[in-house]
C-alpha cells in the first residue's frame, strides 16, 4: 500500500494498491491551498483583525510628482509602539528614516517578529537612496536586514554606536555588503543625498548616539526628532542639543515629526542618573546575589550598575547573548568602561559567594526564552535564585508584555527573592520626553506644521493637543496613520492618498509566510483543540471498510461523548452511502458539519474538525 500524501515518506511501502488520503482542508493532503495574493494581506490591531482597503492601485496613483512637493509616508510606528519606519519621497528619489520591528502579541501565535509591510517600496521599484537610522533600538533598526534582503538600498547612515550594532546584525544575516555603511556625526557638515540635504542633531535617549534628522527639501525643512528626552545630566555628558534646535527654529521649520510616546505624561522625564543613585542606595545594603535585568541596548544602565558593583567589590557577569554582544560592541567603541578583571563568565559564578556577584541579564520584558525568565522558572544552566537574593527589573513592560513580566516576578518571589521594579523603587526612568519637554521642543523649533509620530493614537492625539496649545493651527496638524501619504508643499501639509501598510510576520525562517488564516487556525487550536475523524472506504464501491477513528488533541470530553461522536460519524457515512453520495468532498462536508454540531450541542465548544477520508 502506497500512501500518497504527507505520510508517504514515513510509510515506505510499495504495495500496488494505491491509497489516496484526503482532507477537508484543501483536497489531497500534499496540495495545500495556494497562498493569498500579496495585496490581500491583513493588518492586525491590538488583538483584533480589521481588513483595510486592499484595492490594488496602479503605480501612477501615487507616483505622480508635483514640483516643489515632498511626500512623507509612514509604513510603521503610527497608532502603535514599535516598527518605526517612514519614507520621504521627491519624484522617484526616496530615503527611509528608521527600519524597526515589533514583538508579537499573545494573539500572534507562533510568530517571532512583526515587521512593517514594505510592499509599497517593493512595488515602486528603483533604488532607495538611503536608510537613515536615528538610534540603535530594535524598534528602529531591527527590520534593516529584512529590508536590505528585499530592496536595493544604496547607503545606510547611522551614528557610530548604532552603526556598530547594525554591522553585527547584518553580519549575522550575511548582509554586510548589501549596502554601503556610512557614519553620521552631528558635528559634521550636512550630507547631500540626491534632492535631500541631511543634518543630524544630537538628542539624549536611553541609548547613546541618538540623533534627530533634519531633512532639507525643495518643499521645505523637515525635522524628524527620533526618540529623545531633554536630559540635562546624561551619563556621557552629551545633552540634547537645544542650541542647535533653537537655531533650526530661527531658520524656520516647515514640518515637525515628533516622538509622542510620553505625550500623555505631565512634567519632565527624570534623568538617567536617578537610576544610578538608586543603585548606589540599594546594592551596598544587599548581602545576597543581585540580578539587574534591563534592555540589552541600555548601555548607560549597564555602566551605572557595573560602577556601583566595582565600588562594593562585586564581580559582574553578563548573562544573555544580546546583552553580551551589545556590551562587547560598546566596550570596543569606547561607550562602556569595564576592567577585564571585573567580568566573570556565567559558568564560573558557582566559584563566588553570593555577596561577591552582580549579574546583568536580559528578560525585562518577560520574553519566554530570555535569561530572566529561564532564571525565574529554574531553567537556566548557570544562574539560580534563592532566598536572600535581590532582583532589580530596571525597565518598564512594553504594552502587551505586562502579564509575562508579572508571571516572572511571581515566580522569582516564590523562590524567596526580593523584587524591585519601577512601581516600588526608582530603578527605571523612561527614555522619552514627557509633555513639558514636548512643549519645550515646540517652542524651540516653532514649526509651521506638526505630524505626531511614534505612539498609539491616544499618544498622537495628546501630542497634537500640545501643538495646538503651542500655537500651531489645527489645519496644520496631521494625525496620520500607517499608509497615509502626507504631502508637504508651499501651501502647507495635507493627507492626499493612502498606500498599503499592513504587517509582515517572521515565523522561524519564513518571512511573510504566515497569513491571517494561519493565525486564526492557531488561535482555534489553542482555544478549543482539534478533532480528527479518520474513515476508510473502498474505492471500488465506496463501502465502509472500518469504523471511524477519532483522534483528539487539546480537546477533552467524557468517554460517552467520544462514543457518541463515533456513532454520529457512522450514521452520517451510512446515510450518505445509502443515498449514493461517494464524492470525497461531500462526505467530508457532511462529517464535519454533523460531528461539529454534536460537539457544540454537548460542550458549547468549537474544536477544529478535520475529516480525513482514506480511500483504499
Beta strands, then each sheet from edge to edge (+ up, - down):
strand 1: 2-4
strand 2: 18-23
strand 3: 27-28
strand 4: 43-45
strand 5: 48-50
strand 6: 70-76
strand 7: 85-90
strand 8: 93-97
strand 9: 101-103
strand 10: 113-116
strand 11: 128-132
strand 12: 153-158
strand 13: 180-183
strand 14: 191-193
strand 15: 196-203
strand 16: 210-217
strand 17: 220-224
strand 18: 255-259
strand 19: 290-293
strand 20: 315-319
strand 21: 357-361
strand 22: 390-393
strand 23: 418-420
strand 24: 450-453
strand 25: 484-489
strand 26: 492-498
strand 27: 503-507
strand 28: 510-511
strand 29: 530-537
strand 30: 544-553
strand 31: 608-615
sheet 1: 1+ 2+ 3-
sheet 2: 1+ 2+ 31- 29- 30+
sheet 3: 4+ 5-
sheet 4: 13+ 12+ 11+ 8+ 7- 6+ 25- 26+
sheet 5: 9+ 10- 27+ 28-
sheet 6: 14+ 15- 16+ 17- 18- 24-
sheet 7: 20+ 21+ 19+ 22+ 23+
end
